[in-house]
Amino acid sequence: MKLFDRQQLKAIFAIAIPMILSNITVPLLGLVDTAVVGHLSHSYYLGGVAVGATIISFLFWMAGFLRMSTTGTVAQAIGRNDNAHAIQTWRHSACMGLLIAAVLIVCQYPIWLFAAKLAGADPKVAEYAHVYYLIRIWGAPAALLNYATLGCLLGMKRAKIPMFLLIVTNVVNIALDLVLVMGLQLNVAGAASASLIADYTGALLGLWLLHRAWRNRGESLLPNHWLGFLRWSQFNELLRLNRDIFLRTLSLQICFSFITFEGAKLGTVIVATNAVLMNFMMFASYALDGLAYAVEALAGDAVGRKDRQQFNQSVFATLSVALLISIAFAIIYQIFGEQIVALLTSIDAIRQSADKYLPWLVFMPIVAVWSYIFDGVYVALTKGNVMRNGMIISTFVIFFPVWWLTRSFGNHGLWFALCCFMLARGVTLIAHYWFYNKRWFARMTQIEHPNG
């Protein structure tokens, strides 16, 4: 088996490069938010945005299973030349996203009370976090609908469309950040409003682009029989399908939210510091996720065609490229880390604090790359139970016990626990892949494999 076949690499880069370029614009939003708010007069503005954005991200990304399951299922359907099933997957995911969004909006007040209590932030930070939250929560329908749309487009291997969609959406957000925060002096409310408007811009543009993509295939996004489509049994089936990925995403968000909330308990400067440093991690992760999206689509297509050799080629070639990129990020952070921090905030206390914790961010890309790529592998296989089990082990057996044992080290303990968590994610997924790879395809082809 050739791991570096030219055609294989070409197929990977055809998806990965557009998605890397578009995904990099996502942390750029965080960079602009942080840079714009971080240059205001007080650190509690940045702390408020950090806590508020963490709560919103937690709520929205709990529905991240919509994007992941849609990509894997659509990719497999495309591999079988089953357009009808691919479109139906998007319809169900889109409706489920809107239903979840409605629940979030209706329950926004009790959700805030619970989240604010967990955060335990300084009163001034909590005040501005509340301002941010009350605005951003109304973007839930747009954000969750967009997950289904992006998932469908990626499963179709139409990576240039999501690239265009994400870039336009993020440029709108950046432009509005500058106008509302810096120009109109709306501070935290301006940053939240910019993201809200960008969410709806992205959702509407995404629907139009997806409609065009399917129309070119001679298909329609709208169902022919609405009564059959709206049966509860179909939504119930979607819930069962996505349950495992939901639990996986919930565990992941618990860890990242804990970093912010525990940082808030350590003080206003620490929570602001972690907000700055988290942009380093997000920047690398979104670049690596571009390659994860490639393996989702290509390996999922191979699963649909029951082509084990093509599946493994997609996995190993993508992983090799991802390792090179993770090393590049580590080098960049080692050389330019302090300069990047200085660009993000002009507050001396935050700069000095961030410099102490930069070494953790140098190691993070190399430690985390394995989990990103193998998450993509299991999305392609639609094996949500494996992702769920690995994430639960990494969260509750590794992350929280390590943090508890290193609490005396303060914020260093938090970052060490996060490194251990990312490493454990990769180890659990790779172990399962190694032992069960042959068995999956033996079942698909209904051929008994005695050594599986």
LUMLO-155915 format. One record per residue (C-alpha): residue number from 1; x, y, z. Coordinates in nm, 2 decimals, always signed. Each point is the difference from the previous one (the first is absolute). Layout:
BEGIN
   tifi       xx       yy       zz
    NUM        X        Y        Z
...
//
This chain:
BEGIN
   tifi       xx       yy       zz
      1    +0.00    +0.00    +0.00
      2    +0.14    +0.34    -0.10
      3    -0.05    +0.25    +0.27
      4    +0.11    +0.30    -0.20
      5    -0.17    -0.07    -0.34
      6    -0.01    +0.33    -0.19
      7    -0.37    -0.03    -0.08
      8    -0.07    -0.07    +0.36
      9    +0.19    +0.31    +0.11
     10    -0.17    +0.20    -0.27
     11    -0.34    -0.11    +0.13
     12    +0.09    +0.08    +0.36
     13    +0.13    +0.35    -0.09
     14    -0.30    +0.07    -0.22
     15    -0.21    -0.01    +0.32
     16    +0.25    +0.09    +0.27
     17    +0.15    +0.32    -0.15
     18    -0.34    +0.18    -0.05
     19    -0.11    -0.12    +0.35
     20    +0.33    +0.10    +0.16
     21    -0.03    +0.35    -0.16
     22    -0.36    +0.04    +0.11
     23    +0.05    -0.15    +0.34
     24    +0.29    +0.23    +0.08
     25    -0.25    +0.29    -0.04
     26    -0.20    -0.15    +0.29
     27    +0.28    +0.05    +0.26
     28    +0.07    +0.33    -0.17
     29    -0.34    +0.11    +0.13
     30    +0.12    -0.09    +0.35
     31    +0.32    +0.18    -0.06
     32    -0.18    +0.31    -0.12
     33    -0.25    -0.02    +0.29
     34    +0.29    -0.04    +0.24
     35    +0.21    +0.27    -0.16
     36    -0.28    +0.25    -0.02
     37    -0.15    -0.06    +0.34
     38    +0.35    -0.06    +0.15
     39    +0.10    +0.35    -0.09
     40    -0.28    +0.16    +0.19
     41    +0.08    +0.16    +0.33
     42    -0.08    -0.28    +0.24
     43    +0.08    -0.37    +0.01
     44    -0.36    -0.09    +0.12
     45    -0.13    +0.08    -0.36
     46    +0.22    -0.28    -0.13
     47    -0.08    -0.22    +0.29
     48    -0.37    +0.05    -0.06
     49    +0.03    -0.08    -0.37
     50    +0.20    -0.31    +0.09
     51    -0.25    -0.13    +0.25
     52    -0.30    +0.09    -0.22
     53    +0.15    -0.15    -0.31
     54    +0.08    -0.32    +0.19
     55    -0.36    -0.04    +0.11
     56    -0.13    +0.06    -0.36
     57    +0.26    -0.23    -0.15
     58    -0.09    -0.27    +0.25
     59    -0.37    +0.03    -0.09
     60    +0.05    +0.01    -0.37
     61    +0.27    -0.26    -0.02
     62    -0.21    -0.25    +0.20
     63    -0.19    -0.02    -0.33
     64    +0.33    -0.05    -0.19
     65    -0.11    -0.35    -0.06
     66    -0.22    +0.14    -0.27
     67    +0.30    +0.09    -0.21
     68    +0.20    -0.31    +0.07
     69    -0.28    -0.26    -0.05
     70    -0.12    +0.18    -0.31
     71    +0.34    +0.00    -0.16
     72    +0.06    -0.37    +0.06
     73    -0.34    -0.12    -0.10
     74    -0.01    +0.22    -0.31
     75    +0.35    -0.11    -0.11
     76    -0.11    -0.37    +0.03
     77    -0.32    +0.07    -0.19
     78    +0.20    +0.18    -0.28
     79    +0.23    -0.31    -0.01
     80    -0.30    -0.22    -0.06
     81    -0.14    +0.25    -0.26
     82    -0.31    +0.05    +0.23
     83    -0.08    +0.37    -0.04
     84    -0.35    -0.03    +0.15
     85    +0.15    -0.13    +0.33
     86    +0.26    +0.27    +0.00
     87    -0.26    +0.28    -0.03
     88    -0.23    -0.16    +0.25
     89    +0.29    +0.00    +0.25
     90    +0.04    +0.37    -0.04
     91    -0.38    +0.06    +0.04
     92    -0.01    -0.19    +0.32
     93    +0.31    +0.16    +0.14
     94    -0.12    +0.35    -0.09
     95    -0.34    -0.05    +0.17
     96    +0.17    -0.15    +0.30
     97    +0.23    +0.30    +0.02
     98    -0.29    +0.24    -0.01
     99    -0.19    -0.19    +0.27
    100    +0.31    +0.00    +0.23
    101    +0.04    +0.38    -0.06
    102    -0.36    +0.06    +0.09
    103    +0.05    -0.18    +0.33
    104    +0.32    +0.20    +0.08
    105    -0.18    +0.33    -0.07
    106    -0.30    -0.09    +0.22
    107    +0.22    -0.12    +0.28
    108    +0.26    +0.28    -0.03
    109    -0.06    +0.14    +0.35
    110    +0.03    -0.31    +0.21
    111    +0.30    -0.11    -0.22
    112    +0.17    +0.34    +0.08
    113    -0.06    -0.04    +0.38
    114    +0.15    -0.35    +0.00
    115    +0.30    +0.10    -0.22
    116    +0.07    +0.32    +0.20
    117    +0.01    -0.20    +0.32
    118    +0.24    -0.25    -0.15
    119    +0.22    +0.27    -0.13
    120    +0.04    +0.17    +0.34
    121    +0.16    +0.31    -0.18
    122    +0.07    +0.34    +0.15
    123    -0.33    +0.20    +0.01
    124    +0.12    +0.25    -0.26
    125    +0.11    -0.29    -0.24
    126    -0.34    -0.17    +0.06
    127    -0.18    +0.32    -0.08
    128    +0.15    +0.03    -0.34
    129    -0.02    -0.37    -0.06
    130    -0.37    +0.03    +0.05
    131    -0.02    +0.29    -0.25
    132    +0.18    -0.22    -0.26
    133    -0.21    -0.31    +0.07
    134    -0.34    +0.18    -0.03
    135    +0.09    +0.11    -0.35
    136    +0.17    -0.30    -0.14
    137    -0.26    -0.25    +0.12
    138    -0.23    +0.13    -0.27
    139    +0.24    -0.13    -0.27
    140    -0.07    -0.36    +0.10
    141    -0.23    -0.08    -0.30
    142    +0.25    +0.14    -0.25
    143    +0.30    -0.17    +0.16
    144    -0.16    -0.34    +0.03
    145    -0.15    +0.01    -0.34
    146    +0.34    +0.08    -0.14
    147    +0.15    -0.32    +0.16
    148    -0.23    -0.22    -0.20
    149    +0.07    +0.20    -0.32
    150    +0.38    -0.01    +0.04
    151    -0.02    -0.37    +0.08
    152    -0.19    -0.08    -0.32
    153    +0.23    +0.21    -0.22
    154    +0.31    -0.17    +0.15
    155    -0.16    -0.34    -0.04
    156    -0.05    +0.09    -0.37
    157    +0.37    +0.09    -0.02
    158    -0.09    +0.35    -0.11
    159    +0.26    +0.16    +0.23
    160    +0.02    +0.32    -0.20
    161    -0.36    +0.09    +0.08
    162    +0.05    -0.02    +0.38
    163    +0.32    +0.20    -0.05
    164    -0.18    +0.28    -0.17
    165    -0.28    -0.01    +0.25
    166    +0.22    +0.01    +0.31
    167    +0.23    +0.27    -0.14
    168    -0.29    +0.23    -0.09
    169    -0.16    -0.06    +0.34
    170    +0.32    +0.06    +0.19
    171    +0.08    +0.31    -0.20
    172    -0.34    +0.14    +0.09
    173    +0.07    -0.07    +0.37
    174    +0.34    +0.16    -0.01
    175    -0.13    +0.31    -0.18
    176    -0.29    +0.04    +0.25
    177    +0.24    -0.05    +0.29
    178    +0.21    +0.30    -0.11
    179    -0.31    +0.21    -0.07
    180    -0.21    -0.08    +0.31
    181    +0.28    -0.04    +0.26
    182    +0.26    +0.25    -0.12
    183    -0.21    +0.24    -0.20
    184    -0.33    +0.02    +0.20
    185    +0.16    -0.09    +0.33
    186    -0.25    -0.27    +0.08
    187    +0.26    -0.21    +0.17
    188    -0.12    -0.35    +0.09
    189    -0.35    +0.05    -0.14
    190    +0.16    +0.10    -0.33
    191    +0.21    -0.32    -0.02
    192    -0.30    -0.21    +0.08
    193    -0.22    +0.18    -0.26
    194    +0.27    -0.04    -0.26
    195    +0.00    -0.38    +0.05
    196    -0.38    -0.02    +0.00
    197    -0.03    +0.18    -0.33
    198    +0.28    -0.21    -0.15
    199    -0.18    -0.32    +0.11
    200    -0.31    +0.08    -0.19
    201    +0.19    +0.12    -0.30
    202    +0.18    -0.34    -0.01
    203    -0.32    -0.20    +0.04
    204    -0.19    +0.17    -0.28
    205    +0.30    -0.01    -0.23
    206    +0.06    -0.36    +0.08
    207    -0.36    -0.10    -0.09
    208    +0.03    +0.17    -0.33
    209    +0.34    -0.16    -0.08
    210    -0.13    -0.35    +0.10
    211    -0.31    +0.05    -0.21
    212    +0.22    +0.08    -0.30
    213    +0.22    -0.30    +0.06
    214    -0.29    -0.25    +0.00
    215    -0.18    +0.17    -0.28
    216    +0.30    -0.06    -0.22
    217    -0.04    -0.37    +0.08
    218    -0.37    +0.02    -0.09
    219    -0.12    -0.03    +0.36
    220    -0.21    +0.22    +0.23
    221    +0.06    +0.09    +0.36
    222    -0.38    +0.00    +0.07
    223    -0.17    -0.33    +0.06
    224    -0.28    -0.12    -0.23
    225    -0.22    -0.13    +0.29
    226    +0.00    +0.23    +0.30
    227    -0.22    -0.22    +0.22
    228    +0.23    -0.30    -0.04
    229    +0.31    +0.21    +0.06
    230    -0.14    +0.16    +0.32
    231    -0.07    -0.33    +0.18
    232    +0.14    -0.01    +0.35
    233    +0.14    -0.35    -0.06
    234    +0.26    +0.15    -0.25
    235    +0.11    +0.26    +0.25
    236    +0.02    -0.27    +0.27
    237    +0.22    -0.20    -0.23
    238    +0.23    +0.30    -0.05
    239    +0.02    +0.04    +0.38
    240    +0.11    -0.36    +0.04
    241    +0.26    +0.04    -0.28
    242    +0.15    +0.31    +0.15
    243    -0.02    -0.09    +0.37
    244    +0.36    -0.12    +0.02
    245    +0.15    +0.29    -0.18
    246    -0.21    +0.24    +0.22
    247    +0.15    -0.16    +0.31
    248    +0.35    +0.02    -0.15
    249    -0.05    +0.37    -0.08
    250    -0.15    +0.07    +0.35
    251    +0.31    -0.15    +0.17
    252    +0.23    +0.20    -0.22
    253    -0.18    +0.32    +0.07
    254    +0.00    -0.07    +0.38
    255    +0.38    -0.01    -0.01
    256    +0.04    +0.32    -0.20
    257    -0.26    +0.19    +0.20
    258    +0.16    -0.12    +0.32
    259    +0.33    +0.16    -0.11
    260    -0.18    +0.34    -0.03
    261    -0.21    -0.04    +0.31
    262    +0.29    -0.12    +0.22
    263    +0.21    +0.28    -0.14
    264    -0.26    +0.25    +0.10
    265    +0.02    -0.13    +0.36
    266    +0.38    +0.06    -0.02
    267    -0.06    +0.37    -0.07
    268    -0.09    +0.25    -0.27
    269    +0.36    +0.00    -0.15
    270    +0.01    -0.38    -0.02
    271    -0.33    -0.03    -0.18
    272    +0.10    +0.27    -0.24
    273    +0.34    -0.17    -0.05
    274    -0.16    -0.34    -0.08
    275    -0.23    +0.18    -0.24
    276    +0.30    +0.13    -0.19
    277    +0.19    -0.33    +0.01
    278    -0.30    -0.21    -0.11
    279    +0.02    +0.19    -0.33
    280    +0.33    -0.17    -0.06
    281    -0.15    -0.34    +0.05
    282    -0.31    +0.08    -0.21
    283    +0.21    +0.13    -0.28
    284    +0.20    -0.32    -0.03
    285    -0.31    -0.22    +0.06
    286    -0.21    +0.16    -0.28
    287    +0.29    -0.04    -0.24
    288    +0.04    -0.37    +0.09
    289    -0.38    -0.04    -0.02
    290    +0.03    +0.09    -0.37
    291    +0.18    -0.33    -0.04
    292    -0.25    -0.18    +0.23
    293    -0.28    +0.12    -0.23
    294    +0.20    -0.15    -0.29
    295    +0.02    -0.34    +0.16
    296    -0.36    +0.01    +0.10
    297    -0.11    +0.05    -0.37
    298    +0.25    -0.23    -0.16
    299    +0.00    -0.28    +0.25
    300    -0.38    +0.02    +0.02
    301    -0.03    -0.03    -0.38
    302    +0.23    -0.31    +0.02
    303    -0.22    -0.15    +0.27
    304    -0.30    +0.05    -0.22
    305    +0.18    -0.18    -0.28
    306    +0.14    -0.26    +0.25
    307    +0.35    +0.07    -0.12
    308    +0.23    -0.08    +0.30
    309    +0.32    +0.08    -0.18
    310    -0.12    +0.34    -0.10
    311    -0.12    +0.06    +0.35
    312    +0.34    -0.07    +0.16
    313    +0.18    +0.20    -0.27
    314    -0.22    +0.30    +0.09
    315    +0.07    -0.04    +0.37
    316    +0.38    -0.04    -0.01
    317    +0.06    +0.26    -0.27
    318    -0.21    +0.26    +0.18
    319    +0.16    -0.08    +0.33
    320    +0.35    +0.05    -0.15
    321    -0.08    +0.34    -0.13
    322    -0.17    +0.10    +0.33
    323    +0.32    -0.09    +0.19
    324    +0.21    +0.23    -0.21
    325    -0.25    +0.29    +0.05
    326    -0.01    -0.06    +0.38
    327    +0.38    +0.02    +0.01
    328    -0.01    +0.32    -0.20
    329    -0.24    +0.16    +0.25
    330    +0.22    -0.11    +0.29
    331    +0.30    +0.17    -0.15
    332    -0.20    +0.32    -0.07
    333    -0.13    +0.02    +0.35
    334    +0.35    -0.06    +0.14
    335    +0.15    +0.28    -0.20
    336    -0.28    +0.26    -0.02
    337    -0.22    -0.08    +0.30
    338    +0.08    +0.31    +0.20
    339    -0.05    +0.22    -0.31
    340    -0.34    -0.15    -0.07
    341    -0.10    +0.06    +0.36
    342    +0.10    +0.36    -0.03
    343    -0.22    +0.04    -0.31
    344    -0.30    -0.14    +0.19
    345    +0.01    +0.23    +0.30
    346    +0.16    +0.32    +0.12
    347    -0.06    -0.07    +0.37
    348    +0.34    -0.06    +0.16
    349    -0.13    -0.23    +0.27
    350    -0.16    -0.24    -0.25
    351    +0.31    +0.01    -0.22
    352    +0.23    -0.09    +0.28
    353    -0.24    -0.27    +0.12
    354    -0.04    -0.16    -0.34
    355    +0.38    -0.02    -0.06
    356    +0.02    -0.24    +0.30
    357    -0.24    -0.25    -0.15
    358    +0.12    +0.01    -0.37
    359    +0.21    -0.32    +0.02
    360    -0.33    -0.20    +0.04
    361    -0.12    +0.14    -0.33
    362    +0.33    -0.10    -0.18
    363    -0.06    -0.37    +0.09
    364    -0.38    +0.00    -0.05
    365    -0.01    -0.03    -0.39
    366    +0.22    -0.31    +0.00
    367    -0.19    -0.16    +0.29
    368    -0.34    +0.08    -0.14
    369    +0.04    -0.09    -0.37
    370    -0.08    -0.37    +0.05
    371    -0.34    +0.07    +0.15
    372    -0.10    +0.24    -0.28
    373    +0.08    -0.24    -0.28
    374    -0.15    -0.31    +0.16
    375    -0.31    +0.19    +0.09
    376    -0.04    +0.04    -0.37
    377    +0.06    -0.37    -0.06
    378    -0.29    -0.09    +0.24
    379    -0.23    +0.26    -0.15
    380    +0.07    -0.17    -0.34
    381    -0.09    -0.33    +0.16
    382    -0.30    +0.15    +0.18
    383    +0.14    -0.18    +0.31
    384    -0.13    +0.25    +0.26
    385    +0.03    -0.26    +0.28
    386    +0.38    -0.02    -0.04
    387    +0.03    +0.38    +0.01
    388    -0.23    +0.02    +0.30
    389    +0.19    -0.26    +0.20
    390    +0.34    +0.15    -0.07
    391    -0.12    +0.35    +0.09
    392    -0.16    -0.12    +0.33
    393    +0.31    -0.18    +0.10
    394    +0.22    +0.30    -0.09
    395    -0.22    +0.24    +0.19
    396    -0.09    -0.18    +0.32
    397    +0.29    -0.25    +0.04
    398    +0.27    +0.23    -0.12
    399    -0.08    +0.38    -0.01
    400    -0.18    +0.05    +0.33
    401    +0.22    -0.24    +0.21
    402    +0.32    +0.17    -0.14
    403    -0.14    +0.34    +0.07
    404    -0.10    -0.10    +0.35
    405    +0.35    -0.13    +0.07
    406    +0.17    +0.31    -0.14
    407    -0.23    +0.27    +0.15
    408    +0.28    +0.13    +0.21
    409    +0.18    +0.11    -0.32
    410    -0.29    +0.24    -0.09
    411    -0.04    +0.08    -0.37
    412    +0.30    -0.22    -0.09
    413    -0.20    -0.29    +0.14
    414    -0.29    +0.09    -0.23
    415    +0.22    +0.00    -0.31
    416    +0.18    -0.32    +0.10
    417    -0.34    -0.17    +0.05
    418    -0.11    +0.12    -0.35
    419    +0.32    -0.14    -0.16
    420    -0.07    -0.34    +0.17
    421    -0.36    +0.01    -0.12
    422    +0.09    +0.07    -0.37
    423    +0.26    -0.28    +0.01
    424    -0.24    -0.25    +0.16
    425    -0.26    +0.08    -0.28
    426    +0.25    -0.10    -0.26
    427    +0.12    -0.31    +0.18
    428    -0.35    -0.14    +0.05
    429    -0.11    +0.06    -0.36
    430    +0.33    -0.14    -0.15
    431    -0.02    -0.31    +0.22
    432    -0.35    -0.08    -0.12
    433    +0.09    +0.06    -0.36
    434    +0.30    -0.23    +0.02
    435    -0.19    -0.29    +0.15
    436    -0.33    +0.02    -0.18
    437    +0.08    +0.13    -0.35
    438    -0.02    -0.33    -0.18
    439    -0.32    -0.11    +0.19
    440    -0.20    +0.31    -0.12
    441    +0.06    -0.08    -0.37
    442    -0.05    -0.37    +0.05
    443    -0.35    +0.08    +0.13
    444    -0.07    +0.24    -0.29
    445    +0.09    -0.26    -0.27
    446    -0.16    -0.28    +0.21
    447    +0.33    -0.20    -0.02
    448    +0.11    -0.18    +0.31
    449    +0.34    +0.12    +0.12
    450    +0.13    -0.24    +0.26
    451    +0.27    +0.23    +0.12
    452    -0.22    +0.31    +0.03
//
